[in-house]
Amino acid sequence: MRFIYSILLGSALGAGSVFLHGSLKPLGLFLSLAATCAGVWSIGRIWGGRNLRIIASFAWLLVVLRAGFPGVSDEYLIEGTAVGVSLINGGFLILLLAVLIPA
């Protein structure tokens, strides 16, 4: 059950990051990265184990990377601007940090 919860929480954090990073341009990006780090770290802190943090990180990456590809009507949720690229690159580094921090 913890496995499923970590997938759901990672996906929810990813969706929240996608929708939050574009609002209030610099602040939304920093807030979404901070929430991602705290959320993934807390999954390992609450349920114990680095494996659950890795699973949540992969779920976050799947959601965010899918949002960067064009949709049915050629719309992008993450644009190729500095903020969008910073979300993808910074998010990967933040996830790496959240997984490596001891619980």
Secondary structure as UniProt FT lines:
FT   HELIX           2..20
FT   TURN            21..22
FT   HELIX           25..47
FT   HELIX           50..67
FT   TURN            72..73
FT   HELIX           82..100
//
